[in-house]
Amino acid sequence: MNPASDGLSLTRSDNVFTINFGDGDNMTTVAWIDEINVMLDEIEAAEGPKALITTGGGKHYSNGLDVAHMTADPEGAGEYVSRVEGVLGRLLTFPAPTIAAVNGHAFGAGAFVVAVHDQAVMRDDRGFVCWPEVLLGMPFTRGLMSIVRDMLSTRTAHEAVVTGRRYGGADAVEAGFVDATASLDDLMATAASMVEPLATTAGPNLAGIKKSLHFETWSALVGSD
């Protein structure tokens, strides 16, 4: 469980696996997609009770899509976004309890990464969750918009995507983006305390329940019916 090439690392403590996205911008780059899928494979293969925490190490939890890559390769942009959506669909139905420990900003695709976890806890004094697409002139795919409708109340979903509002810790809890806040020092311990008691639920049955609950969203993300 060594650091990966794009700044990601995977560690384990008892039943809890932690994927750390790194201490940079933590964009969902092509390398990020490759590395996180390998890590998710490793966690899925682990036997017995297990749970997953994702977090970052700097001021960003995840800074979203690699727009520079999309600009440099416009013909491949659609395939790239589809691959990001594939990771989101995998996390949405992951066969273990998951929680996002949001250490800082989660913008665009990064906010979608937060949304597809079972639970989320956010740093209480710094960082925003935001979908800025309306401010950037960018559309939402069918799969991404399905996450918005699936995970948030209608009123909050409308506000989030139509205004591009930034939600800090307390506002993110009130809006339903995250379940709780904690100080940065307590963030990981809080996340572990929320997810570890559920580790015994890991397995195909949990994945099946999640898929049934979120079937339309999952289908839109992975291209299945």
C-alpha positions as CSV (number, residue, x, y, z in Angstrom):
1,M,0.0,0.0,0.0
2,N,2.4,2.6,-1.3
3,P,1.7,6.1,-2.7
4,A,0.5,5.9,-6.3
5,S,1.8,7.9,-9.3
6,D,-0.9,10.6,-9.2
7,G,-0.5,11.4,-5.5
8,L,-3.0,8.9,-4.3
9,S,-2.2,6.5,-1.5
10,L,-4.0,3.6,0.1
11,T,-3.6,2.6,3.8
12,R,-5.5,0.3,6.1
13,S,-6.1,0.3,9.9
14,D,-8.0,-2.7,11.1
15,N,-11.2,-2.8,9.1
16,V,-10.9,0.7,7.7
17,F,-9.2,1.5,4.4
18,T,-8.3,5.1,3.6
19,I,-7.7,6.5,0.1
20,N,-5.9,9.8,0.3
21,F,-6.1,11.9,-2.9
22,G,-2.9,13.8,-2.0
23,D,-2.1,17.3,-1.1
24,G,-2.3,19.1,-4.4
25,D,-5.3,20.2,-6.5
26,N,-6.5,16.5,-6.5
27,M,-8.2,16.7,-9.8
28,T,-9.9,13.7,-11.3
29,T,-7.2,13.2,-13.9
30,V,-6.7,10.2,-16.2
31,A,-4.0,8.9,-13.8
32,W,-6.4,9.4,-10.9
33,I,-9.0,7.3,-12.6
34,D,-6.5,4.5,-13.2
35,E,-5.1,4.6,-9.7
36,I,-8.4,4.8,-7.8
37,N,-9.8,1.8,-9.8
38,V,-6.7,-0.3,-8.8
39,M,-7.2,0.7,-5.2
40,L,-10.9,-0.1,-5.2
41,D,-10.1,-3.5,-6.7
42,E,-7.7,-4.1,-3.8
43,I,-10.3,-3.1,-1.2
44,E,-13.0,-5.2,-2.9
45,A,-10.7,-8.2,-2.9
46,A,-10.1,-8.0,0.9
47,E,-12.1,-10.5,2.8
48,G,-14.1,-9.8,6.0
49,P,-15.5,-6.6,7.5
50,K,-14.3,-3.5,5.8
51,A,-15.1,0.2,5.3
52,L,-13.7,3.0,3.1
53,I,-12.7,6.6,3.9
54,T,-11.6,9.0,1.2
55,T,-9.9,12.3,2.0
56,G,-7.2,14.7,0.8
57,G,-4.1,16.1,2.4
58,G,-4.1,19.8,1.5
59,K,-6.6,22.5,1.0
60,H,-8.5,20.5,-1.6
61,Y,-10.5,17.4,-1.2
62,S,-10.9,17.3,-5.0
63,N,-10.8,20.1,-7.5
64,G,-12.9,18.3,-10.1
65,L,-12.3,17.6,-13.8
66,D,-9.0,18.1,-15.5
67,V,-10.2,20.9,-17.7
68,A,-6.7,21.4,-19.2
69,H,-6.7,17.8,-20.4
70,M,-10.2,18.3,-21.9
71,T,-9.1,21.4,-23.7
72,A,-6.0,19.8,-25.0
73,D,-7.9,16.7,-26.2
74,P,-11.4,17.9,-27.1
75,E,-12.2,14.7,-29.1
76,G,-11.4,12.6,-26.1
77,A,-13.2,14.7,-23.6
78,G,-16.4,12.7,-23.7
79,E,-14.6,9.4,-23.1
80,Y,-12.7,11.0,-20.2
81,V,-15.8,12.3,-18.5
82,S,-17.5,8.9,-19.0
83,R,-14.6,7.3,-17.2
84,V,-14.9,9.7,-14.3
85,E,-18.6,8.8,-14.2
86,G,-17.6,5.2,-14.1
87,V,-15.7,5.8,-10.9
88,L,-18.7,7.7,-9.4
89,G,-21.0,4.8,-10.3
90,R,-18.6,2.4,-8.7
91,L,-18.4,4.4,-5.5
92,L,-22.1,4.8,-5.4
93,T,-22.6,1.0,-5.3
94,F,-19.4,0.0,-3.6
95,P,-19.7,-3.2,-1.6
96,A,-18.5,-1.7,1.7
97,P,-19.6,1.3,3.7
98,T,-18.0,4.6,2.5
99,I,-17.5,8.0,3.9
100,A,-15.9,11.2,2.5
101,A,-13.8,13.0,5.0
102,V,-13.8,16.4,3.3
103,N,-10.7,18.2,4.3
104,G,-11.1,21.2,2.0
105,H,-12.6,22.3,-1.2
106,A,-14.7,19.9,-3.3
107,F,-15.6,21.6,-6.6
108,G,-17.4,20.2,-9.6
109,A,-16.6,16.5,-10.1
110,G,-15.0,16.6,-6.6
111,A,-18.4,17.5,-5.1
112,F,-19.9,14.6,-7.0
113,V,-17.3,12.3,-5.5
114,V,-18.5,13.5,-2.0
115,A,-22.2,13.0,-3.0
116,V,-21.8,9.3,-4.1
117,H,-20.4,8.2,-0.7
118,D,-22.8,6.7,1.9
119,Q,-21.8,9.4,4.4
120,A,-19.7,12.5,4.5
121,V,-18.1,14.6,7.2
122,M,-16.6,18.0,6.4
123,R,-14.0,20.3,8.0
124,D,-15.9,22.9,10.0
125,D,-13.7,25.9,9.5
126,R,-12.6,25.9,5.9
127,G,-13.5,24.7,2.5
128,F,-16.5,24.7,0.2
129,V,-18.6,22.1,-1.6
130,C,-19.8,23.6,-4.9
131,W,-21.0,22.8,-8.5
132,P,-19.7,25.9,-10.4
133,E,-20.7,24.7,-13.8
134,V,-23.4,27.4,-14.3
135,L,-20.7,30.0,-13.7
136,L,-18.3,28.3,-16.1
137,G,-20.7,27.8,-19.0
138,M,-20.5,24.0,-18.6
139,P,-23.4,21.6,-18.9
140,F,-24.1,18.6,-16.7
141,T,-24.3,15.1,-18.2
142,R,-27.4,13.0,-17.6
143,G,-25.5,10.9,-15.0
144,L,-24.2,13.8,-13.1
145,M,-27.6,15.6,-12.9
146,S,-29.1,12.3,-11.8
147,I,-26.7,12.3,-8.8
148,V,-27.9,15.8,-7.9
149,R,-31.6,14.8,-8.0
150,D,-30.9,11.5,-6.2
151,M,-28.8,12.9,-3.3
152,L,-30.3,16.3,-2.5
153,S,-33.7,17.7,-1.9
154,T,-35.4,19.3,-4.9
155,R,-34.9,22.8,-3.5
156,T,-31.3,22.4,-2.6
157,A,-30.5,20.7,-5.9
158,H,-32.1,23.6,-7.8
159,E,-30.1,26.2,-5.8
160,A,-26.8,24.3,-6.1
161,V,-26.8,23.8,-9.9
162,V,-28.7,27.0,-10.9
163,T,-26.7,29.4,-8.7
164,G,-23.4,27.7,-8.2
165,R,-23.6,28.5,-4.5
166,R,-20.6,27.5,-2.3
167,Y,-21.6,25.6,0.8
168,G,-19.2,25.8,3.8
169,G,-19.3,23.2,6.6
170,A,-22.4,24.3,8.5
171,D,-24.3,25.2,5.4
172,A,-23.3,21.9,3.8
173,V,-24.8,20.0,6.7
174,E,-28.1,22.0,6.5
175,A,-28.3,21.5,2.8
176,G,-27.7,17.8,3.0
177,F,-24.4,17.7,1.2
178,V,-22.7,16.2,4.3
179,D,-23.8,14.6,7.5
180,A,-21.6,16.3,10.0
181,T,-18.7,18.6,10.6
182,A,-15.5,18.3,12.6
183,S,-12.3,20.1,13.2
184,L,-9.4,19.3,10.9
185,D,-7.7,17.5,13.8
186,D,-10.7,15.4,14.5
187,L,-11.8,14.8,10.9
188,M,-10.4,11.4,10.3
189,A,-11.3,10.1,13.7
190,T,-14.9,11.3,13.3
191,A,-15.1,9.7,9.9
192,A,-13.8,6.4,11.2
193,S,-16.3,6.5,14.1
194,M,-19.1,6.9,11.7
195,V,-18.2,4.3,9.2
196,E,-16.3,1.5,11.1
197,P,-19.4,0.2,13.0
198,L,-20.9,-0.6,9.6
199,A,-18.0,-2.6,8.4
200,T,-19.7,-5.9,9.0
201,T,-22.3,-5.0,6.3
202,A,-19.7,-5.1,3.6
203,G,-20.3,-7.6,0.8
204,P,-22.4,-8.3,-2.3
205,N,-25.7,-7.8,-0.4
206,L,-24.8,-4.2,0.5
207,A,-23.8,-3.5,-3.1
208,G,-27.1,-4.9,-4.3
209,I,-29.1,-2.8,-1.9
210,K,-27.2,0.3,-3.0
211,K,-27.7,-0.5,-6.7
212,S,-31.4,-1.1,-6.2
213,L,-31.7,2.2,-4.2
214,H,-29.8,4.2,-6.8
215,F,-30.5,2.2,-9.9
216,E,-31.5,5.0,-12.3
217,T,-28.5,7.1,-11.3
218,W,-26.1,4.1,-11.4
219,S,-27.4,3.2,-14.9
220,A,-27.0,6.8,-16.1
221,L,-23.4,6.9,-14.8
222,V,-22.2,3.5,-16.2
223,G,-24.3,3.4,-19.3
224,S,-26.4,0.3,-18.3
225,D,-30.1,-0.2,-18.3
